Amino acid sequence: MEDTHKVLFINYEIRNDQDELVDSNEPDQPIELHLGLGMMLEAFEEAIKDLQENEEKRFELTPDQAYGEYNPELLHQFPRKDFPQEMELEVGMPLAVSDEHGNEAHFIVAEIGDDVVVCDFNHPMAGETMRCYVKVVKVEEHDASECNLHFHDDDCGHGGCCGNCSC
């Protein structure tokens, strides 16, 4: 890691090919984006890395810059009995499975039959062009030696940069 890294506090929206909003932040809660640490897609970071405070930018990310093309080979059939009997499956339902090492794979329920469930392991934005809007609220430089940036699935209350987390 470099001695310092740039941090952008941004408001953003991402829309799909049908102009549906698929992701955004709360307008009064900009996200803290530490550039170069893989928090967002590389092409997304590249498109905004030179923006300054109060600058805005609209841009598109093609599937090859984002989540790839839709791959029909990532549709898999599983016996219905592999799912908990009490689980009320619905087409479009997002689910995840994990292996014995805790690695997770996310999927969407694509079809439900009497004996078989078809699961789609493509990213929901696979094959889509991402239409992005970003407004930079604030720009900072953080000293990497003082920064304890880490990611958690559960909010430990100490996340983010320059925090002190012992969890």
C-alpha positions in Angstrom: 0.0 0.0 0.0 1.2 3.5 -0.7 2.1 6.0 2.0 -1.2 7.9 1.3 -4.3 7.2 -0.6 -7.1 9.4 -1.9 -10.5 9.1 -0.3 -13.6 10.4 -2.1 -16.9 11.0 -0.2 -19.5 10.5 -3.0 -23.1 10.4 -3.7 -23.9 8.0 -6.5 -26.6 6.3 -8.6 -26.3 3.3 -10.8 -29.0 2.4 -13.3 -29.3 -0.6 -15.6 -30.1 -0.8 -19.4 -33.8 -0.2 -18.6 -32.9 3.0 -16.7 -34.0 1.3 -13.4 -32.2 2.4 -10.3 -30.2 -0.6 -9.1 -27.9 1.0 -6.5 -27.4 4.3 -4.7 -26.4 5.8 -1.4 -28.7 7.7 0.9 -28.4 11.4 -0.3 -27.4 12.7 3.1 -25.0 9.9 3.7 -22.1 10.0 1.2 -20.1 6.8 0.9 -16.4 6.9 1.8 -14.5 5.5 -1.1 -10.9 4.7 -0.6 -9.4 4.6 -4.1 -7.2 1.7 -5.1 -8.4 -0.7 -2.4 -11.0 -2.6 -4.4 -14.0 -1.2 -2.7 -15.7 -0.5 -6.1 -15.1 -1.8 -9.6 -11.8 -0.8 -11.0 -13.3 0.9 -14.0 -15.7 2.8 -11.7 -12.8 4.1 -9.6 -10.8 4.9 -12.8 -13.7 7.0 -14.1 -13.9 9.2 -11.0 -10.4 9.2 -9.5 -9.5 12.7 -10.8 -12.7 14.4 -9.7 -12.5 17.2 -7.2 -14.9 18.4 -4.5 -18.4 19.4 -5.9 -17.6 17.9 -9.3 -20.2 15.6 -11.0 -19.8 13.0 -13.7 -22.0 10.7 -15.7 -20.5 7.7 -17.4 -21.2 4.2 -18.5 -19.5 0.9 -17.7 -19.9 -1.8 -20.3 -20.4 -5.5 -19.2 -16.7 -6.2 -19.9 -15.8 -3.3 -17.5 -18.3 -4.4 -14.9 -19.7 -7.9 -14.2 -19.2 -9.5 -17.6 -21.6 -10.9 -20.1 -24.5 -13.1 -19.0 -23.3 -16.7 -19.0 -26.0 -19.4 -19.4 -23.5 -22.0 -18.1 -24.0 -20.4 -14.6 -27.6 -21.7 -14.5 -27.6 -24.8 -12.3 -30.3 -27.2 -11.3 -30.6 -28.5 -7.7 -33.1 -31.0 -6.2 -35.9 -29.2 -4.4 -35.2 -31.4 -1.4 -31.8 -29.7 -1.0 -33.7 -26.6 0.2 -35.3 -26.4 3.6 -38.9 -27.7 3.3 -40.3 -24.7 5.2 -38.5 -22.3 2.8 -41.0 -20.5 0.6 -39.0 -20.2 -2.6 -39.9 -17.4 -5.1 -38.6 -16.7 -8.6 -36.2 -13.8 -8.3 -35.3 -14.6 -4.6 -31.7 -13.9 -3.8 -29.9 -16.6 -1.8 -26.4 -17.7 -0.9 -24.7 -21.0 -0.2 -21.4 -21.5 1.6 -18.9 -24.3 1.7 -17.1 -25.8 4.7 -14.5 -23.0 4.5 -17.1 -20.2 4.7 -16.8 -19.2 1.1 -20.1 -17.8 -0.2 -21.7 -18.0 -3.6 -24.7 -15.8 -4.3 -27.5 -16.7 -6.7 -31.0 -15.9 -7.8 -33.8 -18.5 -7.9 -34.6 -18.5 -11.7 -37.2 -21.3 -11.9 -39.1 -23.6 -9.5 -40.4 -27.0 -10.5 -41.9 -29.7 -8.4 -38.6 -31.6 -8.0 -36.0 -29.1 -9.3 -34.9 -25.5 -8.6 -32.9 -23.6 -11.2 -30.4 -21.2 -9.7 -28.7 -18.4 -11.6 -25.1 -17.7 -10.3 -24.6 -14.8 -12.7 -24.2 -11.4 -11.1 -27.6 -9.6 -11.3 -25.9 -6.9 -13.5 -24.2 -9.4 -15.8 -24.7 -8.4 -19.5 -25.9 -5.0 -18.4 -24.4 -1.6 -19.2 -24.1 0.3 -15.9 -25.2 4.0 -16.2 -23.4 5.8 -13.4 -23.8 9.3 -11.8 -21.3 10.5 -9.2 -21.1 13.7 -7.3 -18.0 14.2 -5.1 -18.9 15.8 -1.7 -15.4 15.9 -0.2 -11.8 14.7 -1.0 -9.2 13.7 1.6 -5.8 12.2 1.6 -5.3 9.5 4.3 -2.0 8.4 5.7 -1.9 4.6 5.2 0.2 4.1 8.3 -2.6 5.5 10.5 -5.4 3.8 8.5 -6.9 0.6 9.7 -9.3 0.0 6.8 -11.1 -3.4 6.9 -14.4 -4.8 5.8 -16.9 -6.8 7.8 -20.1 -8.6 7.0 -21.4 -7.5 10.4 -21.1 -3.9 11.6 -18.7 -4.1 14.4 -19.0 -0.3 15.0 -15.3 0.2 14.2 -15.3 -0.1 10.4 -13.9 2.4 8.0 -10.6 4.2 7.8 -8.5 5.3 10.7 -10.6 3.3 13.1 -9.3 1.1 15.9 -10.9 -2.3 15.6 -9.8 -5.3 17.6 -12.5 -7.7 16.4 
